[in-house]
Amino acid sequence: MTFRLILASASPARTKLLTEAGIAHTVTVSDVDEDAVTAAHGSPSPYDTAQLLARAKAEAVAALPEARGALVIGCDSVFEFEGEAHGKPYEAHVARERIKRMSGSSGTLHTGHWLVDTREMNDGGSGAAAGAVASAEVHFMPLDDAEIEAYIATGEPLNCAGSFTIDGRGGAFIRKVDGDPHAVVGLSVSTLRELLRAAEVSITEVWQ
């Protein structure tokens, strides 16, 4: 049986990760208003925020006509540092302030996942809608001012949760990761495996 897996995320890192893991998929980006989603739930924790946003993205894409008959996986990452939730900084001055605080310290990257099975029951659909959060503690090397400025100048940290990546230039500044390293990239393949199992699908069935 052929399964269609849709990634409800615009993240190049997530689609690259799935591709390198041999997982066939297409991408459909949701138009979820992330601020509105979190505001509707008061002041959720960074952990809960990651799950809420992943669910909102998956459900928004699953409701589209083109997603009918597919398995939809939504993901969102939030970096927790000193009790604060850090999403994408977008602005250089925000990234600079964050990276200076993170230098030589550590924080936790939470990646929420939500899977929706839109297949009809008579076509083998499970009706599953399930989620999970994969977290990993990230330990940073001390960075000097010149390194911070050079990193910001690349533009890489501006569109990444927590102002860093592990699979790009930012990997040079990460001393170690305690937990699932794929969660730091933005999608835990082992978590996806478990969510697919909830939909009665083996991950080997979505391998290319």
Buried (B, 14 or more C-beta within 10 A) or exposed (E): EEBBBBBBBEBEBBBBBBEEBEBBBEBBEBEBEBEEBBEEEEEBEBBBBBBBBBBBBBBBBBEBEEBEEBBBBBBBBBBBBEEEBBBBBEEBEBBBEBBEBBBEEBBBBBBBBBBBBBBEEEEEBBEBBBBBBBBBBBBBEEBEEEBBEEBBEEEBBBBBBBBBBBBBEBEEBBEEBEBBBBBBBBBBBEBBBBBBBBBEBEBEEBEE
